[in-house]
Amino acid sequence: MLMACKILRLRYSFLLAGVFVSACSTYQPLPLREGKWNGLVVDTRSLPFAPMAAHHFDPDDGLDIVEVAMFAVVNNPDLRLVRDDAAIAHAQSFSAGLLPDPQLSLSGDLSNSAGAGATKAFNAGLNYDITSLLTHSALHRATESDAAKTDLTLLWQEWQVASQAQLLFVKVVQGRKQMTVLNDTRRLFADRYERTRRALDSGLVNSDAVTPNLAALQDVDRQLFDLKKLQNQAVHELNALLGLAPDTVLIFQPVGDLGTVDAALAQSALADIARRRPDLRALQAAYQAEDQRYRSALLAQFPALTLGFTRARDSSDVYSSGVGITMSLPFLNRNRGNIAIGQASRQKAYDEYQVRVQAARSDVQRILEEQALNLAQAARLDADLQDQSKVLARSDQAFRTGDADVLAYALARSALLARQLERITLEQAVLEQRVALSTVLGIDMTNLESTKP
């Protein structure tokens, strides 16, 4: 009978050990490998923003401004690391939300005393921190808010990367438009310079006919070199943002004409910005986390309780059982330090949220006012370009009939070039403001464009 009991206990011991082992995590190797280039591929199902997910990604016909943003969100190297950090934060949040394990204590008698009826003594105890149960609910809600904050912070960084890609796209595309205008003007001045230089060599004209064309050609060359430097920098920044090799050449579609931004729609979108913009929602989650930690600190000011059960046997084979309670005496500490820290941390989260919301409102108002000024200036420039084109046509006609010299024509042509470049630069500023407004409002710009003719 005694042997059967020992065998049964042994079986239960093996079964219990098997349960513990099966619940343990195991090591999984992850060997380092070099990354492989998969081409310009975007799985729209993985995109976190609905307007992007609904947009068709087709790089064969050139990338538009939305497709560039889509690829940036998917392939940006820094975002990959941020997602890894988010996974770590989730694991930390999961760890913080777990209850502590109970404590088991065992002790046995190793004495060699052997008398009549003597046996080896032992002592077994099981203890648990009751205070952890009281504070677990608040701490668990805090860790859930931390996890939500992590996800929303990642979403905000993805939104910012998409916006940065769009800004660089605008800079590159508008720079190429400027390059086209400069190259066209350069060909004209180069042709005029060559013809006047040959005429000078033949003695048909003097140097006064050559110098204006040469000076204009040199000025255009200077502008071209300056623009090429800026373009080279913008292209490299965009390739790096997209996770592409520095020598990658991308084909872009021109920026389409954007509708007029309706200020009333923008103000309406601003009213519920706190429900939509990821960083503001992340700050809300951060505030909730700090509020729950403050609650937990308040609960922890009360006496800490540890409940335990004991089972013992002495050397005379007498068994005993007992219940033990350990309680702290909150006379000196009372967790006042952590309470003060929790209260101050919650106040900081509250103030940070208020400051960010106010900054968003100010940014929207500033961008709308700047956009109105730029659009008014663009309308004035369009009128100036029409007048300048008429002046150039008259100057060209007068030059052909001998009623004007080459200097007058060169000045008129240079003035038109300056206005054309100014118009493209102003258009770039308007497009960049549209992207900035989209970023600040946390909304797709097509939802803010007026449908009025």
C-alpha positions, 0 to 999 in steps of 0.5 A: 500500500505504501509503495502504491502511494509513492508510485502515485505521488511520483506520477503526479509529480511527473505530470505537474512537471510536464505541465510547467515545462509545456507552459514555458517559452522556448528559444527560437534562433533568428540568423542574420540575412542580407535584405533582398530587393523586392522592387516597387511593390506595395500591399495596399491591405497593409496600409494604415490609412484608408485613402492610401489603401483605396488608391491603386498602386501602379509604378509602371506609368510613373508614381503620383504623389499618393503612390510615393506616400504609399511606398514610403509608409511600406518601405521606409527603413526608419519606420521598420525600426519604429515598428520593432520598437512598438512590438517591444513596447507591446511586450513590455505592456504585456509584462507589466499587466501580468499578476505576480506569481505566488511564492512557495517555500519548502524546508526539510530537516537534515539532522541524523537524530533517530529515536523511538518514533522520530521522523524528519521534520519539514515545513511548507508555505504558500504566500501571495501579495494581496496588494498586487490584486488591489492595484492590478486593475489600475495598472492593467488599464495603464498598460493598455493605454500605453499600448494604445499610445505606442500604436498611435505614435507609430501611426503618427510617424507613418503619417509624417513619413508619408507627408515628408515623401509628398513634400520631397515629391513636390520639390522634385517635380517642380524642380523638373518643371523649372529645369525645363523652362531654364533649358528652353531659355538656355537653348534660345540664348545659346542660339542667339549667342552663336549667331551673333558671335558668328556675325561678330567674327564676320564683322557684321556686328560689333561686340555690343550685339554679342555681350547681352546674349553671352551675359544672359546665357551665363546667368541661365547656366548659373541658375541651371547649376544651382537648380541641379544641386538642389535637385540632386539633394532632393532626389537623394533625400527622397530615395533614402526616405523610400529605402531605395539605392542612391542611384535609383531613378524614379519616374513621376507623374506631374502634380494635378491641379488641386481644387481650392481649399475651402476654409470653412471645411478646414475649420470644420475638420479642425473642430474634431481634430482631437478624434482624428490626428494620431499624435493627439490620440496618442497623447490622450492615451498617455494621459489615461495611462498616467491617470491610472498610474496615479490611481494605483499610487493612491491605492498603494498608500494603504497597508501592503498585505501578504497572505500565506498558508503553512503546513509543517511536521516536527521530528515527533511526527506531529503535523500542524497547519497555519495562516499568516498575514504580513502587513506593512505599517504606513506610518512614515512612507505611505507611498507619498513619493510615488503619489506626488510623481504620479500627480505631476506626471498626469499634469504634464500629460494634461498640459502637453495635450493642451499645448499640442491642440492649441499649436495645431489650431494655430498652424491651421490658421497660419497655413490658411492665411499663407495659402490665401496670400500665395493664391492672390500672388499667383493670380497677380503673377498670371496677369504679369506673365501675360503682359510680359509675354506681350512685351517680349513679342513686341520686343522680338518684332522690334528687334527683327525690324531693327527698331530695338537692340539686342539688349532690350530683347535680352532684358525682356526675355530674362524678365519673362524667365524670372516671372516663369520661375517665380510662378513655378516656385509659388506653385510649389509653395502652395502644394507644400502648404496643401501637404502641410495642411493635410498633415496638421489636420490628419486628413486627406486633402481631397476632403477639404477641396471645395466643389464650387466651380 
